[in-house]
């Protein structure tokens, strides 16, 4: 039996969604963020040295990193939600699987960090920290995000899904960057194809079931 170590309001929601789409049986071990720091609890370090989620345990195998987990689970399900080898769709599938946690998440993480810096600073330092953070956001982070947002919109204007005409695990991987961008960066504004993508994935039955099983997940709003 697959065991998913799941953290509330985290990227591991994608693993639950994938498992529902693949029809693979699994169990969930829930871990809760610290309500003050929003960091993962120490209990996850007992499963994997980095103490991050998701972690999937399959017998003797302990798997971390969402992209690697998704590739493993797709293979375990006989290649479901993966385009055929040697096709342009397969190349696109591989690209988006890695892009989602690489290029896409870097500016989104910076947005989160710089956006929260003023609130975390000592009261007397907040005006200075806010000025530095706003400058970093305005001068670097936000322009980078707009470039990525426009890129996603241009791709989804040509095909309904990131790897082509068919829904695939690449769309599950890309869901979190787009959901985070909708929450932090207004990605829906003026981008109808991104809005359509988000509305479509949120309506999928497997997505809804995974949401019920996973617990609080603010990014689906």
Secondary structure as GFF3:
##gff-version 3
##sequence-region A 1 221
A	DSSP	beta_strand	2	7	.	.	.	ID=ss1
A	DSSP	alpha_helix	13	22	.	.	.	ID=ss2
A	DSSP	beta_strand	26	31	.	.	.	ID=ss3
A	DSSP	three_ten_helix	42	46	.	.	.	ID=ss4
A	DSSP	beta_strand	55	58	.	.	.	ID=ss5
A	DSSP	beta_strand	61	64	.	.	.	ID=ss6
A	DSSP	alpha_helix	66	76	.	.	.	ID=ss7
A	DSSP	alpha_helix	88	99	.	.	.	ID=ss8
A	DSSP	alpha_helix	103	120	.	.	.	ID=ss9
A	DSSP	three_ten_helix	123	125	.	.	.	ID=ss10
A	DSSP	alpha_helix	126	136	.	.	.	ID=ss11
A	DSSP	pi_helix	137	141	.	.	.	ID=ss12
A	DSSP	alpha_helix	142	156	.	.	.	ID=ss13
A	DSSP	alpha_helix	169	184	.	.	.	ID=ss14
A	DSSP	alpha_helix	192	202	.	.	.	ID=ss15
A	DSSP	alpha_helix	205	214	.	.	.	ID=ss16
A	DSSP	three_ten_helix	218	220	.	.	.	ID=ss17
###
